[in-house]
Structures are given as structure tokens and as C-alpha cells.
Amino acid sequence: MEADDPTTSYMLQAWARLCKCLGQDFLPYMEFVMPPLLQSASLKPDVTITSADSDNDIDDSDDE
């Protein structure tokens, strides 16, 4: 799969459910699951979400 393929996130979610159901029996599939999982974890997010409480930490000097 390509790095930006949206199917990857669906596959990771399915693998997580299978892992939870199978428990230790999922171990043989880890060699197929880990590379795309680690690749997805290393991607930079397109959007950053901050809480309302963190607004006080933002420097207002850029507003002028």
C-alpha cells in the first residue's frame, strides 16, 4: 500500500480488533502488522488540536 492510502488506517483498526480477539494467537501476524503501524505512527499530522486551556500559553505578540 502507498503511504497515504486511506485503506491503511482501516486495516490498522481491523488488525487492532483481531489482536484483541486472538490475544497471543495473533503473534504470527505481527511481522505484517508492525511495519505499516510504525510508518503510520511516524507521519506528521495535517492538523494540530489544542485545548482551550492552552490558549493562555500562546504568545499574543503576533496579533499586532
DSSP file (Angstrom, degrees, kcal/mol; ACC not computed):
  #  RESIDUE AA STRUCTURE BP1 BP2  ACC     N-H-->O    O-->H-N    N-H-->O    O-->H-N    TCO  KAPPA ALPHA  PHI   PSI    X-CA   Y-CA   Z-CA
    1    1 A M              0   0    0      0, 0.0     2,-0.1     0, 0.0     0, 0.0   0.000 360.0 360.0 360.0 150.4    0.0    0.0    0.0
    2    2 A E    >   -     0   0    0      1,-0.1     3,-1.3     2,-0.0     6,-0.2  -0.381 360.0-112.8 -72.3 157.4    1.1    3.6   -0.6
    3    3 A A  T 3  S+     0   0    0      1,-0.3    -1,-0.1    -2,-0.1     5,-0.0   0.832 116.7  41.8 -62.2 -33.8    2.0    5.7    2.5
    4    4 A D  T 3  S+     0   0    0      4,-0.0    -1,-0.3     3,-0.0    -2,-0.0   0.230  80.8 131.6-100.9  14.9   -1.0    8.0    2.1
    5    5 A D    X   -     0   0    0     -3,-1.3     3,-1.5     1,-0.2     4,-0.5  -0.528  52.5-147.2 -68.7 122.8   -3.5    5.2    1.2
    6    6 A P  T >> S+     0   0    0      0, 0.0     4,-1.0     0, 0.0     3,-0.5   0.730  93.6  71.7 -65.6 -19.6   -6.7    5.8    3.4
    7    7 A T  H 3> S+     0   0    0      1,-0.2     4,-2.4     2,-0.2     5,-0.2   0.797  83.6  71.1 -64.0 -27.4   -7.2    2.0    3.5
    8    8 A T  H <> S+     0   0    0     -3,-1.5     4,-2.5     1,-0.2    -1,-0.2   0.904  95.4  50.1 -57.9 -44.3   -4.1    1.7    5.8
    9    9 A S  H <> S+     0   0    0     -3,-0.5     4,-1.9    -4,-0.5    -1,-0.2   0.882 111.1  49.5 -65.0 -36.6   -6.0    3.3    8.7
   10   10 A Y  H  X S+     0   0    0     -4,-1.0     4,-2.2     2,-0.2    -1,-0.2   0.892 110.9  50.1 -66.8 -39.0   -8.9    0.9    8.2
   11   11 A M  H  X S+     0   0    0     -4,-2.4     4,-2.8     2,-0.2    -2,-0.2   0.911 109.1  51.4 -65.2 -41.9   -6.5   -2.1    8.1
   12   12 A L  H  X S+     0   0    0     -4,-2.5     4,-2.1     1,-0.2    -1,-0.2   0.896 110.3  49.1 -62.7 -39.6   -4.8   -0.9   11.3
   13   13 A Q  H  X S+     0   0    0     -4,-1.9     4,-1.9     2,-0.2    -1,-0.2   0.908 112.3  48.0 -65.5 -41.4   -8.1   -0.7   13.1
   14   14 A A  H  X S+     0   0    0     -4,-2.2     4,-2.6     1,-0.2    -2,-0.2   0.916 110.8  50.9 -65.0 -42.7   -9.1   -4.1   11.9
   15   15 A W  H  X S+     0   0    0     -4,-2.8     4,-2.8     1,-0.2    -1,-0.2   0.887 107.6  54.0 -62.3 -38.3   -5.8   -5.6   13.0
   16   16 A A  H  X S+     0   0    0     -4,-2.1     4,-2.1     2,-0.2    -1,-0.2   0.914 110.1  46.5 -62.6 -42.0   -6.2   -4.0   16.4
   17   17 A R  H  X S+     0   0    0     -4,-1.9     4,-2.2     2,-0.2    -2,-0.2   0.914 113.5  48.5 -66.2 -42.0   -9.6   -5.7   16.8
   18   18 A L  H  X S+     0   0    0     -4,-2.6     4,-3.1     1,-0.2     5,-0.3   0.906 110.1  52.2 -63.1 -40.9   -8.2   -9.0   15.6
   19   19 A C  H  X S+     0   0    0     -4,-2.8     4,-2.3     1,-0.2     7,-0.2   0.909 109.7  49.0 -60.9 -42.9   -5.3   -8.7   18.0
   20   20 A K  H  < S+     0   0    0     -4,-2.1    -1,-0.2    -5,-0.2    -2,-0.2   0.899 115.8  43.4 -64.8 -40.2   -7.7   -8.1   20.9
   21   21 A C  H  < S+     0   0    0     -4,-2.2    -2,-0.2     1,-0.2    -1,-0.2   0.908 120.6  38.9 -72.1 -42.5   -9.8  -11.1   20.0
   22   22 A L  H >< S-     0   0    0     -4,-3.1     3,-1.8     1,-0.2    -2,-0.2   0.748  82.3-178.6 -83.4 -24.7   -7.0  -13.5   19.2
   23   23 A G  G >< S+     0   0    0     -4,-2.3     3,-1.8    -5,-0.3     4,-0.2  -0.423  73.1   2.3  61.8-128.4   -4.6  -12.5   22.0
   24   24 A Q  G >  S+     0   0    0      1,-0.3     3,-1.4    -2,-0.2    -1,-0.3   0.725 124.9  70.3 -64.0 -23.2   -1.4  -14.5   21.9
   25   25 A D  G <  S+     0   0    0     -3,-1.8    -1,-0.3     1,-0.3    -2,-0.2   0.616  87.5  66.7 -70.5 -11.0   -2.6  -16.3   18.8
   26   26 A F  G X  S+     0   0    0     -3,-1.8     3,-2.1    -7,-0.2     4,-0.5   0.634  73.2  95.4 -80.7 -14.8   -2.1  -13.0   16.9
   27   27 A L  G X  S+     0   0    0     -3,-1.4     3,-1.5     1,-0.3     4,-0.3   0.810  74.7  58.9 -50.5 -41.6    1.7  -13.1   17.4
   28   28 A P  G 3  S+     0   0    0      0, 0.0     3,-0.4     0, 0.0    -1,-0.3   0.750 104.3  53.6 -62.3 -20.8    2.4  -14.8   13.9
   29   29 A Y  G X> S+     0   0    0     -3,-2.1     4,-1.5     1,-0.2     3,-1.4   0.527  81.1  91.6 -90.1  -6.7    0.8  -11.8   12.2
   30   30 A M  H <> S+     0   0    0     -3,-1.5     4,-2.8    -4,-0.5    -1,-0.2   0.826  76.7  63.1 -60.4 -33.2    2.9   -9.2   13.9
   31   31 A E  H 34 S+     0   0    0     -3,-0.4    -1,-0.3    -4,-0.3    -2,-0.1   0.772 110.0  40.8 -64.6 -23.9    5.5   -9.2   11.2
   32   32 A F  H <4 S+     0   0    0     -3,-1.4    -1,-0.2    -4,-0.1    -2,-0.2   0.751 118.7  45.4 -90.7 -27.7    2.9   -8.0    8.7
   33   33 A V  H  X S+     0   0    0     -4,-1.5     4,-1.7     2,-0.1    -2,-0.2   0.868 102.1  62.0 -84.1 -40.4    1.2   -5.5   11.1
   34   34 A M  H  X S+     0   0    0     -4,-2.8     4,-3.0     1,-0.2     5,-0.3   0.881  95.5  56.4 -64.0 -44.2    4.2   -3.7   12.6
   35   35 A P  H  > S+     0   0    0      0, 0.0     4,-2.1     0, 0.0    -1,-0.2   0.944 113.8  38.7 -57.3 -50.2    5.8   -2.1    9.5
   36   36 A P  H  > S+     0   0    0      0, 0.0     4,-2.4     0, 0.0    -2,-0.2   0.853 115.8  54.7 -67.9 -29.6    2.6   -0.2    8.5
   37   37 A L  H  X S+     0   0    0     -4,-1.7     4,-2.1     2,-0.2    -3,-0.2   0.939 110.9  43.8 -65.1 -46.7    1.8    0.6   12.1
   38   38 A L  H  X S+     0   0    0     -4,-3.0     4,-1.2     2,-0.2    -1,-0.2   0.865 112.8  52.8 -66.7 -35.7    5.3    2.1   12.7
   39   39 A Q  H  < S+     0   0    0     -4,-2.1     4,-0.5    -5,-0.3     3,-0.4   0.922 110.7  47.1 -65.0 -43.2    5.1    4.0    9.4
   40   40 A S  H >< S+     0   0    0     -4,-2.4     3,-1.0     1,-0.2    -2,-0.2   0.876 109.1  54.6 -65.2 -37.3    1.7    5.5   10.4
   41   41 A A  H 3< S+     0   0    0     -4,-2.1    -1,-0.2     1,-0.2    -2,-0.2   0.771 106.1  52.7 -67.8 -25.1    2.9    6.4   13.8
   42   42 A S  T 3< S+     0   0    0     -4,-1.2    -1,-0.2    -3,-0.4    -2,-0.2   0.524  84.6 110.3 -90.4  -4.8    5.8    8.4   12.3
   43   43 A L  S <  S-     0   0    0     -3,-1.0    -3,-0.0    -4,-0.5    -4,-0.0  -0.408  72.0-119.9 -70.5 145.2    3.6   10.5   10.0
   44   44 A K        -     0   0    0     -2,-0.1     2,-0.1     1,-0.1    -1,-0.1  -0.698  32.6-114.9 -81.7 134.7    3.3   14.2   10.8
   45   45 A P        -     0   0    0      0, 0.0     3,-0.1     0, 0.0    -1,-0.1  -0.405   8.6-143.2 -71.1 146.9   -0.3   15.2   11.4
   46   46 A D  S    S+     0   0    0      1,-0.1     2,-0.4    -2,-0.1    -2,-0.0   0.766  88.0  35.2 -75.3 -27.1   -2.0   17.6    8.9
   47   47 A V        -     0   0    0      2,-0.0     2,-0.5    -3,-0.0    -1,-0.1  -0.968  69.1-151.3-131.6 142.4   -3.9   19.3   11.8
   48   48 A T        -     0   0    0     -2,-0.4     2,-0.5    -3,-0.1    -2,-0.0  -0.966  11.5-156.7-114.7 129.9   -2.9   20.1   15.4
   49   49 A I        -     0   0    0     -2,-0.5     2,-0.3     0, 0.0    -2,-0.0  -0.903  11.8-176.3-107.9 129.6   -5.7   20.2   18.0
   50   50 A T        -     0   0    0     -2,-0.5     2,-0.1     2,-0.0     5,-0.0  -0.861  25.5-113.0-119.8 158.0   -5.1   22.2   21.2
   51   51 A S    >   -     0   0    0     -2,-0.3     3,-0.8     1,-0.1     4,-0.3  -0.453  27.0-113.2 -85.2 163.2   -7.3   22.6   24.2
   52   52 A A  G >  S+     0   0    0      1,-0.2     3,-1.3     2,-0.2     4,-0.3   0.807 115.5  62.4 -64.9 -29.5   -9.0   25.8   25.2
   53   53 A D  G >  S+     0   0    0      1,-0.3     3,-0.9     2,-0.2    -1,-0.2   0.786  94.3  61.2 -67.1 -27.0   -6.8   25.9   28.3
   54   54 A S  G X  S+     0   0    0     -3,-0.8     3,-1.2     1,-0.2     4,-0.5   0.563  79.5  86.4 -79.8  -5.7   -3.7   26.1   26.2
   55   55 A D  G X  S+     0   0    0     -3,-1.3     3,-0.9    -4,-0.3    -1,-0.2   0.807  82.2  60.9 -61.5 -28.7   -4.8   29.4   24.7
   56   56 A N  G <  S+     0   0    0     -3,-0.9    -1,-0.3    -4,-0.3    -2,-0.2   0.752  98.8  57.2 -69.1 -23.5   -3.2   31.2   27.7
   57   57 A D  G <  S+     0   0    0     -3,-1.2     2,-0.3    -4,-0.2    -1,-0.2   0.606  84.0 102.1 -83.2 -11.8    0.2   29.8   26.7
   58   58 A I  S <  S-     0   0    0     -3,-0.9     2,-0.5    -4,-0.5    -3,-0.0  -0.556  79.1-118.9 -78.5 134.3    0.1   31.3   23.2
   59   59 A D    >   -     0   0    0     -2,-0.3     3,-0.7     1,-0.1    -1,-0.1  -0.607  19.1-160.2 -73.4 120.8    2.2   34.4   22.7
   60   60 A D  G >  S+     0   0    0     -2,-0.5     3,-1.6     1,-0.2     4,-0.3   0.431  70.0  95.5 -82.5   0.6   -0.2   37.3   21.7
   61   61 A S  G >  S+     0   0    0      1,-0.3     3,-0.7     2,-0.2    -1,-0.2   0.724  76.0  62.5 -66.7 -20.2    2.7   39.4   20.2
   62   62 A D  G <  S+     0   0    0     -3,-0.7    -1,-0.3     1,-0.2    -2,-0.1   0.645  89.0  71.7 -77.5 -13.5    1.9   38.0   16.7
   63   63 A D  G <         0   0    0     -3,-1.6    -1,-0.2     1,-0.2    -2,-0.2   0.691 360.0 360.0 -75.4 -18.3   -1.6   39.6   16.8
   64   64 A E    <         0   0    0     -3,-0.7    -1,-0.2    -4,-0.3    -2,-0.1   0.489 360.0 360.0 -82.4 360.0   -0.4   43.1   16.4
